[in-house]
Amino acid sequence: MSSIIFNRGQKVKGTVILMHKNVLDINEITAAQSATGLIKGGFNVVGDITSSIIDTYTSSFGRSVALRLISATNVDGSGKGKVGKKTYLEGLVTSIPILGAGQSAFDVHFEWDSEMGIPGAFYIENFMLGEFFLVSLTLEDIPIHGTINFVCNSWIYNAKKYKTKRIFFTNKTYLPSETPAPLVYYRQEELKTLRGDGTGERKESDRIYDYDVYNDLGDPDKKESLARPVVGGSNNLPYPRRGRTGRKHAKKDDKSESRSDFVYIPRDESFGHLKSSDFLVYILKSASQNVIPQLRSALTLQFNQPEFNTFEDVRSLYHGGIELPTNALSKISPIPVFQELLRTDGESALKFPRPKVVEVNQSAWMTDGEFAREMIAGVNPHIIKRLQEFPPKSKLDTQLYGDNTSTITEEQLQLNMDGVTVEEAIQNNRLYILDHHDPIFPYLRKINSTDTKAYATRTFIFLQNDGTLKPLAIELSKPHPQEDSYGPVSNVYLPASEGVEASIWLLAKAYVVVNDSCFHQLVSHWLNTHAVVEPFIIATNRHLSVVHPIHKLLLPHYRDTMNINALARNVLVNAEGIIESTFLMGRYSLELSALLYKDWVFIEHGLPNDLLKRGVAVEDPTSPHGIRLLIEDYPYAADGLEIWDAIKSWVEEYVSFYYTSDAAVAQDSELQAFWREVVEVGHGDLKNATWWFKMQTCTELIEACTILIWIASAHHAAVNFGQYPYGGYILNRPTKSRRHMPEKGSAEYAELSKNFQKVYLRTITPKNDTLTDLTILEVLSRHASDEQYLGQRNEGEVWTSDSQPLEAFKRFGRKLAEIEVKLIERNNDESLRNRYGPVNMPYTLLYPSSEKGLTCRGIPNSISI
């Protein structure tokens, strides 16, 4: 290397941007609030408290943070990139306009000359007791190169907590075979560090990614009733793997892991946020532990009634509110955001926001049109299937469960089919089914022996001439009184608009929605997004270096997912957690999702393949997306295909830039190790499935990345952010059923004609569980103010140094903005009646952008709540 490049002894100037632990740490802030009262009116912490914290920290940084550059071009005697001399952070820089909230910038100068070559990585050591969040390092005026950027976004703990040095690489992107020789060792060693050795209990500061089964949902040491089977690692209850914590086994069950408040996740999976409204994960935990018990207590005091008696009682949650004792707000939570979540009127009365489904019309949810429309434009819009055989058959084992073929008749359906026969409707793609029979029927005897009373359901739907859907019949099935092998006892209910029959019909629809709510929460939302993505996150960090192009492509779609999943295991899907307590399946919830995971097929979770599998679309090369929707006005599918195509186009451009041939994919050692571990370990219970991509071609890589990004972004948005807008009105989406259908001649049947609302409310989710549901669903349905949406990256334009991928990403963002305009135009088209429905609620869940809060729109990059 020419000595012209660097003058001997010259200094290389750099700028380090970091964030102080206290700015990001909720526990530190709440402690400061309670101890000193420094925070007034909420956690707008970047101001009052941070200035004093920063002053304290910056005065101690001095020689407490050391850095050494590593050469990407010149090697030492062992063939590794040369390591420069140690240097330290200098003075605080106050003149940088690009600093984000809570960030501080420091000068740093490195001794560097021509013998060292061009920097490609750096070591950093923290000698302070506390950790800080390292955002970036920027080197200036590097000869020939100009500016060199290092994107870090990582917590840095005291150096003694690490077995290996903390290293960061420039924003350059390399396939393994193209890595500069001086950096090969460092690239491989960093991956070894992240894999760990599979032993020991993980500590907060650890960065190790490893796998385990779901053996931490129960708590047998606390009481026997909290014991739960291990999910994953068996043929009977297969499941995706979660992140390993290494906690000790439970004393009373050596197959289960002991529980604790601290659940390890690799430290950088918990990024931290700056405003109180952004601590959604923390809010969720606080809601389950503090808010819900306070609300239940307040309700008991206020009404002395354990049940809602009228629909108006339910509506009072939104306009009357819950009167609280004067000190209740302070007891609810140290986080003032709950005053926003449950809106106080200043008189100690908390109100839930009015759900969108009843904003315009408070009774249209009861109509058959809305009941059917939510199957294609609601919060669980990807279950409905085209009916291709009649009567529908079951896949259940006949020896165990008898003959579960539907008892529905053509005559029953044809009463409401406008003169069309069942045969004609099937031939012309006009007959559909919402089938919640097979998954639930095997559990009915168990759950019906508790306070829950449920049915397996089949709902038959007709596509009308105007493009809307109409329910034709509902089949409710329960086990034979003697034993399951005798087959189900089934009854068919038909639409009715007057008298007791109308009340019976509305109850039948409620049983369907209870099943759909359960399936949505356990499968559509938890299993098929949260749980199935976690193994990909683990494998990515274990085998794809941060400089690998696929790591960079997928990274934004992983943010906060392991964090929310760890919390879910503690308060949502755990024994007697929110899901078990307030949804249909109770203690069998995760067990049911494990049985359904047996049928999980990764390639079918790309939107086009999902639509084709369910028979709601057919391949058509002349159609805009290569497939034609058989329900033309299908908001979720129509909008989703626009988003899917945009994602796939972006991924194709990106992958094609780095992989110029199929051989490049097959010969990528890191990619092959990543994919092999996803299949054989992360989703190891399904490793023998023949449908897995072999990962030998560019086409397979593009499709796999597109599916993964779709699941983590648009699919999750579609099933998550409508939870409160649709389900916040418990009458519309009840989560539990407590009585069987009243039979003619019974007291309950007679009561239907006298007080239908009371019977309906005694059948669905009770008052206390409703409060739990509403509180949790509202938190889950909110966007944080620092949310990163599809087409955005929090690193700005320095996430890669390659200009072509950067330009392709900008085109992706522009395409998404164009799609949003298109979707708005669709919602203004009065001929598309399924986009608003009887409740006059537009379908906005797949609008790419959103403001913060409860918006019923917006596609975040990742599963962050």
N, C-alpha and C positions, 0 to 999 in steps of 0.2 A: 504494500500500500504506500502510496506516495506521501512523503513528509509534508507536501503542500497542504494536504487535507487538514491537518491539525498542527498548530504550532506547539512545540514541546512545552509542557508546563501550563498550557492554557486551561482555563476553567470553562466547563460547560454549565450554562445556566439552566436551571429548571424551576418549575413551580409545582408544589405539592398541594393538592386540595383534599381536605379531610373534614370529617364531622365528628364532633365530640360525643362521647357516649351519652352524656346527660341530655343532650338535645334530642336524642332518639329514644331514650329508654323510658318507657312509661312508668316503671316502678320508681325510678329516680325522681321523675317529675311529680308523681302523686305524693311521694314522701316529702318532697320540697314543699308541695302545696299544703299538706297537713301540718308540717313542722313550722313553716315560716309564713304561710299565707301570701306568698309572693305572687301566686297566680290568681288573678281575679277575673271572674266571669268566663272561665273556661281555659283551655289549653292553647291559647295563642302564644305559645312559649317563645317563639322566635322574636324576642324583644325583651320584656322585663327580666326574665330569669336567665336567658342565654348570655346576655352581655356579661353578667357577673361570672357565669360558668366559664365563658371563653377567656375572660381576663385571667381567671385562675389557671386554666389549662395552658394558655399561651406563655404565661410566665414560667411554667415548669417544663415546656417542651425542650427548649434549648438543646442540650446534648442528650436528650432522652429518646430521640428517634434517629436512627442511623440508616443510611442507604449506601449501596455499592452497585455500580453499573456492571453489567456482564456483556461481553462482546458477542455479536452475531457473526463476526467475520474473522477474528483472529483467535487462535487456540493457545492454550498453555501446553506444558510438556505431556499432559495426559490426554490431549485431544479435546478437552472441554474449552468452552469460550472463556477467554481471560476475564478475571474478576478485578475490578478497579479498587482504588483505595476507599476507605470508609469516609463518609461525610455526614454532616448533621443538618437538621432543619435550622433555618435562620429566622429572620424577622417575619412578623405577620404582614401580609400584603393586603392593603385595603382598597386598592385602585382597580380591582378586576371586576368589570361589569357583569360577567357571565356567572358569577357565584350564585348558587341556589340558596334557598332558605336554610339557615343553620350551618352553612359551609364556611370554612376558613381556608385561606391560602397562605402558604409559606414559601419563601425563597429557599433555594438550595443550590450549591455550586459544587460540581464534581471536578476532580483532577483527572484529565483524560488527554491522551495524545495519539499520534498516528500509530504507535505500536499497539494500541488497544483496538483500533478499528472502529466499527460502527456499533453503537449500543443496540442490543436486542432484548435485554431483560434486566431486571434489577432485583437485588435482595433488599429487604427492609427488616429492621429490628426495633422493637418497642421495649424500652427499659423502664417504663412507668408501670405502676401497679394496675392501672385501669386500661381498658381497651379503647380504641377509637376506630372510626369507620373511614378507611382510605378510599377516596373517590378516584383520584387520578394523579399521574405524574406527567408533566409535559416538558420535554427538552427543547430548547430553542437554538436556532442558528447552527445546526449540525451541517458541516460542509457537505455539499452535493444533495443532502437529504432535507435540509431546512428543519422543520419541526418534526419531532418524533413524539407520538402519543402513546401513553400506557393507560388503558381503561381498567381500573382495579375493582371498585365496588366490593370491598371485602373488609371484614372486621380484623383488626390486628391486636392481638393480645400480647401480654408480656412475653418476651422471647423464651423464657424458661418453660413456658407451657407447651412449646413445640419441640418435637423430636427432630424435625428438619427445618431448614430456613424457609421463611416466607419469600416466595419468588413471584414476580409478575413479568409478563411478556408484552412486547409492543402490540399495537393493534393490527399488525400484519397477519395474514391468513396463509397457512401452509397445510397441504396434505402431508401426511407423515413422510412420504418419500421425498418431498420437496423441502423439508426442514433444513435450514443451514446447518452444516455439520457441527459448528461450535455449540449449537443449541439443542442437538439431539439428546444428549445426556440429561439436560435440565428438563426437557419436555417429558421424557420417560420417568424421571425421578418424581416429578410433581404428580403424575398419575399414580405412581406407586403409593405416594403419601395419601392421596385421596381414597385409595382402596383400603388402606389399613391391613391388619392381619386377621381380622375377624374375631378377635378376642377382647375381653375386658368390657367394663361398663363405660359408656361414653360420657364425657364431661362437656360442660357448656362450651368450652373453647375449642372443642374438637371440630375437625373438618372432614371426618371420615364418612364415606357413603357405603353402606352395606345393607343386606337384605334380612328380613325375618318374616315369619308368618304372623297372622293376626291372633296372637295369644295373650293380648293385654286388654281385652274388652271386658272380661269378667273380673271379679274381686273375691275369689273364694276365701281368702283369709279374713275378710270382713264379715261375711255371712254366707252360708251355703247356697241361699237362693240367688246370690250374685255370681255363681259359677257359670261359665259359658264354654261351649266347645271351641277348640282351636279351629280357626277358619284359615284354610290354606295348608298345602303340604299333604293332602290326601285325595283319593279318588272320590270319596263321599262328599267332602266339603272343600272343593278346590277354590283358590282365590289368588288374585295378584299379590305380590309381596309388598310389604311396607318397609320403611327405613328401620334398621336395627338400632336398638338403644343399649342392649347389653345389660338391662336391669336383671336382678336376681330372680330366680324362680319363686313362685308363690310357695309358702310353707305347706299349704294343704293340697297343692296340685303342682307336681313338678313339670307338667306340660305347659302351665300358664306362667306368664311373667308377672311379677309383683307390680303394683301400681304406685304412683307417686305424683305429686303436683308437677314436678319437673319431668317433661317428656323431651328427650334429646332429639334434636334435628341438627344436621350440619349447620354451623353458626351462620354461614352466609345465606341460608334459606330463610332466615328471619331478618329481613332487611331493616325494618323499623320505619316509622313514618313521623311526620312533623306536626300534624294537627290532631286535635282530639277526635274529630270526626273521621280520621283515617285509622284509628286504632280499632278497626272492625273486629279483628280477631280477639283483641282484649275485651271489647264490648260484649262479644258473644259469650265469653267466659263469665264476665260479670253479670250478664243477663241471667244466665242459668243459675248462678250462685246467690245473687243478691236481689235483682229486680223482681223476678217471678215470685219468690216467696213473699216479698213486700206487697205486690199487687194482689196476690191471693188473700193475704191477711186483710188488706184494705177492703176488698170486695166482701169478705165475710162480715166485717164490721158494718159496712154501708148497707148491705141488702139483707143480711142474715138469710140468704137464699142460696143453696148450692147449685141451683139450676136457673137457666133462662126460661121464662114462661111464655114470652111472646117474641116475635121477630123485632119488635120495637126495643125490647130489652137488649138485643144484640146491637141494634143500630145506635143505642145510647152510648156505646163504647166510643163512637166517633163524634157525637155532638153533645152528649151530656157529660161524659168523662167519668172518672173514678175519683171520688173524694178521698183525699189522703190526710192522715194526721199531720199536723204542722211540721213535725220533725221527720216525716217519712222520706222526703226528697234527699235529705242528707244521709239517710240510712241506705237508700237505694244504691248509690254508687258514688265514688269520688269523681266520676267522669260526668261533667255537666252536659255532655252530648245527649244524655237521656232526656233532658228537658226538651231537646229538639225531636228526639225519636218519639216521645210520647206527649208532646206539646202541652205545656202547662198554660192555663189561662190566668195565672197570677193568683188564683184562689185555691191553690193546692188541689186542683182537679186535673188529672192527667187524661188526655184524649189521644186515641190512636188516629192516625191520618185516615181519611175516608178512602177505602180501596177504589181503584179506578172502575172496577166492574159495577159499582153502584153510584158512581159520580153523577151520571146523567139520569138513570132510571133505576130506582131501588128495587124493582120487582121483576125486571126483564130477565134476570138470571134464571127465573123459574120456567121460562119458555123452552119448548122443545128445540127451537131454532138455536138458542144460545147453548144449550146442552150439547148439541151436535157440533156446533161451530167450534167450541173449545177443543174438540178432538183434532182440529187442523190449524187452529190459531190461538190455542191456549198455552198453558205452561207445560203440557205433556203431549206435544203435537205429532209425535212420531211413532205412535203405537197402532193406530188404525190401519187395517189391512183390507185389501179387496177380497171378497168372498168368491172363491173359485170352485168350491164343491158344496153340495147341499144334500142333507144337513151337515154342518161342520162336525168333523170327527175330533177325537182326543188322542194325544200321544201317551196318555197315562197307562201304566201297566194294568191290564185288565184283571190279572190275577190278584193284584193288591186292591184295586179300586173299582173293579167291575167295568161295565160299559158306560163310558162317559160321552158317547155320541149325543149331540144336542137333540132335545125332544121337540124343537120348534117345527111347525108344519108350514107348508106353502100357503095354506088357507089363512093362517094367522098373519103372515106377512102381507099377503095380497090385499088384505082389508084396507091398507093405507098406501098402496102403490100406484094409485091413479090409473088403474086398468092395465098396468104392466104385469106380466107374470114373472115368477121367480126365475124361470129358465131364460126369459128374454132379458131380464135385468143382469143376470150373470154373463150372458153372451155380450151384452152391450156395456159392460164395466160399470154398472150402476148400483151394485149391491156390495156393502162393506160391513165390516165387523170390528168392534172393540172387544177383544177377547181377553178377559182376565179369569179364565176358568182353570186351566191346567196348573199354573204356578201356585194358586191359592188353595185348590181343593184338598190336596194332601194334608194341609195344616188345619182344616176347618174343625175337625173333631177336637183338636187340642185347644185352639183359641176359643171355640164356642163353649168350652168347659170353664172359661173364666167369665169376667164381666162383659167381655166382648161377644157380640153375636153377629156373625157375618155369613156371606154367601160367596160362592164362586159365580162369576157373572159373564154373560155374553150379551152384547148389545148389537142389534142389527140396524143398519143405517142405509137409507136410500138416497141416491144422488138425483135431485129433482131437475126439471128442465131449466130452471133459472140458475142452476149451478150451486144452490145451497143444499145442505144435508138435512134429512128428516129421520128421526128415530122411528123404527117400525115396531120393535118389540124388545123386551128385556127378559132374559132367562136367568132366574136365580136358582142355584143348586146348593143343596147341603147334604151331608152324609146320611146314609140310611140309618135309621135308629138302631139297627142290630149291629152292623159292622160295615166297614168301608167296602169290602169286596162285593157287597150286594149292589153296588153302584149308587149314584146320587138320587136324591129325591128332588125333582126339578119342577118349577112352576114358571109359566110364561105370562108376562104382564104386557098389556097393550096400552097405547096412548089413550088418555081420556081427559076431558076438559071440564066435566061437571060432576058434582056429587062426591060420594066417598071414593068412587073409582078414580077421580082426579087426584085425590089425596094419596091413594095407593100407588098411582103412577109416579107421583113426585117422590114418594119413599123409594120406589124401585130405582129411580134415577140416582137417589142419594147413595144406595148400596153400590151402584156402579162407580160413583165418584169416590167413595171411600176406598175402593180397591185401586182406582186410578191414582189417588193421592199417595197411597202406600207404595205402589209400583213406581211412581214418579220419584218419591223421596229415596227409596232404597236402590233402585236400578237406574233410572234415567239420570238422576242427579248424582247419587253417591257412587255406585259401582261403575257406571259407564263413562264417568268423567273423572272424578277425584281418584278413585282407587286404581283404575286401569292406567292412568298417566304416571303415577308415582314410580313404577319400575323403570319407565323410560328416563325419568329424571335421574334416578340412581345410576343406571347404566351409562348415561351420557357423561356424568361427572367421573365415573370410574375409568372410562375408556376413551373418551373423546377429549383431547386436550383443548384448552381454552383458545388455542390458535387454529383449531380444526374448523373448517367452514361449516360443517353441520352443527357443531356445538354453538357457533355464533348464530346460525339460523334459528335454532330451537330455543336458545336461552331465554328470550323474552316471554316465551309461552310456558315457562316453568315457575315464574316468580310467585313466591308465597304459597305454592301448592302444598309442599311438604309441611309447611307451618300450619295451614288450616286443617290438613289431614290429621296431624298430631293432636290438634285441639279437638277435632271431631271424635277421635278415639277416647278422649277424656270426658266429653260432655254431650256429644250428639249420638254416636252409634254404640256407646258403651252400655253395659248392663244397667238397666233402669235409668238410662240417659233420656234425652229429649225424644228421640225416635221411638224407643221402646215404650216410653210413658204415654205418648200422645198419638201414636199411629197404630193402625190396625193389628199388625203382626206381633206386637209386644216382644217378648223374649226370643221369638223366633225370627226376628227381623234380619239379622246378618246371615243367619242360616239360610233363609229364603234367597237372599241375594247370591249366596255361594252356589246354590243349586242352579240358579239362572246363569251364573258365570260359566257353567259347563257348556252352554250354547253360545258363549261370546265368541265372535269371529272378528278379528281386527279389521280385515279388509271390508267387511260389511258396514263399518261405521263411517266410511266415507259417504257423503250424502247421496250421490247418484246410486251407489250400490244398495244403500238402505231403501231408497224409494223403489228400486227394481225388485228387491227381495220382498217387500210388502205388497207388491203388485199394484201400487198406486201410480206407477209410471211404466212406460215401455220405451225401449231403445228406438230412437228415431234420428238418423243422421241429419235430417232437414230441420230439426228443431234447434233453437239457439244453443242449448247446452248438451245436445246429443241425446236427450231423452225428452219424452212428451208426457206431461202430467195428465192422468186420466180424470182427476178432479182439477180442472183448469184453474179455478180460483181457490188455491191451496196456499194461504199466505206463508206459512213456515217453509214449505217446499219451494215456492216461487222465489221468495226473498233469499232463502238459503242457497239456491243454485247460483244466484248472482255472486254471493260472497264466496262460495266454493270455487267458482271459476277464477275469481280474482286471486284467491290464495294460491290456486294451482299454477296460474300464469306466473306469479311472483316466484314460486318455488322452482318452476321450470327454468326461468331466466337465471336464478341464483345457482342452482345445481349445475346447469350447463356451462357456466363460467369456469367452475372449478374441475368438473369432470368432463373431459372431451371424448371419452369413450367408455363403453361398458367395462373394458379391462381395468380402467382406473378405479371403478367401483369395486370390482372383484379383488383388486390388489391392494386396496386401502386397509392396512393392518388394523388401524384403530376402529374404523367403521365395521369391519368384520367382527372384531372382538365385542364391540358394542351390541351389534345385532344378535350375535350368538348368545350373549348373556341375557338380553331381553327375552329371547325365546326360551332358553334353557333354564334360566334362574328366575328372572323377574316375573315372567308368566309361565314358570316351569311346570305348573300343573297341566298346562295345555301344550307342552313342548312337542308332543307327538302328532299334533294336528297337521294335516297336509296342506292347509290353506296359507300357512305362513309364507311370506315372501322369502325367497332364497337369498335376496340381496346381492344379486350378481349383475344387475343392469341399472342404467340410469333411470329407466322407466320405473323400476321397482323402488328405487330410492326416492324419486319425485313423488310417487303415489304414497309411500309410507310417511314422508314428511308432511304432505298435504293433509292426510288423514289425521295425523297427530296434532297439527296446528288447528285443524277444523274442530276436533274434539275439545281442545283446551280453550279455544276462543269462541267461535260462533255457536257450536252446539251447546256448550256450557251456558252461554248468554241466553240462549233460547229457553233453556229449562230452569234457569236460576232467577233472572231478574224480573220475572212475572209472578214470582211466588206470592208476594204480598198483594200486588194489584189484582190478582185473581183469587188467591187463597186467603187474603186478609179478611174477606167476608166469609166467615165459617159456614154460613148457610149455603154458599155456592160451592165450596170445596171442603166438605167435612172430612176429617181424618180418621174417624172411628165410628163404629156402629155398635149400639148397646142393646138393641132389641131386635128380635126377628119380625118379619112382616106380620101385622095383625091378621088373624084368620077370622073369617066370617063366623059370627056367633059369639066371639070373644068380647070381653069388656073393652079391650084396646080398640077393637074394630068399631064398637059403638061410640067410643070417645072420638074417633076420627070425624064423625059428622058434627060433633059438638064443639070440639076444640082441636082442630087439625094442627095448629102451630105448636101447641104444647106437646102433642104426640111426636111431631117431627123433631122438636128440640130434645125430647127424652130419648130419641133414637140415635141422634148424631153426637158429635163431640161435646162433652159436658163443659160447663162454664170455666172451671179451673184449667182444664186442658186447652180450652180456647185461648185463654190469656197467655199460656205458654206458647202456643202456636203463633199467635199474632206477634208476640215480642220477638221470637226467634226469626220468623219469616220476614219481619221488617228489617232486621239487621242483615239477613242474608240477601235481601233484595236491593241493598243500597250500594252506591258507588262511592269510593273514597275520592277526595279532591285531587290526589296525586295519581289517580288511576292512569295506567298506560293502555291506550286503546289500540286495536288492530291498525297497523300502518304507522305506529309511533314506536320510538325507542327512547329510553331515558338517557342513553349515551349521546344523543344528538347525532351528528354526522361523523363521529370519530370511532364508531364501533368496528369499523374496518378501514383499512387504508386503500382498498381497491375501489376505484371510481365507478366501474361498471355496475357492481352490485349496489353501490350507493344510489346511482341513477335509477336502477331498476326498482329499488325500494321507494324512491320518490314517486315513480309511476304507479306503484301499488297504492300508495297513499292517495294519489289523485283519483285513481280508479274507484277507490272506496268512497270518496266524496261524491263522485258522479253517481255511484250506486245509491247513495243516500237520497239524492235528489230524485232519482227514479222511483224509489220506494215511497217517498212522499207523494209523488204524482199518482202512484197506484192507490194510495189511501184517499186521494181526492176523486177517484173514478167511481161514481155511484153505481156503475154496472157491476162492480166487484163487491157483492153484498157480504161476502164472508170476511171482508177486511174490517168491518165495523160490527155487524151483527145486531141483534135486538138491543144489546146493552149500549150501543153507540160508542164502542171503545175501539179505536184504531189499533191495528197490529203494528207495533213499533219495535218489538223486541230485537229485531235484527238491523235496526238503524245502527250504523257503525259508531257514531259519536254519541256523547252524552255529557251533561253537566254532572256535578256531584249530587249525591243524595238518592232519593227514591223517584226514579224517572221512567221505569218500564222501557228502557231503551239502552243502547250502547253495547259494544262488543269489546270487553277488555282482552288484552293479549292472553291472559292466563286465568287459571282457576284459583283466584285469590280470596274467595269467600264462598 
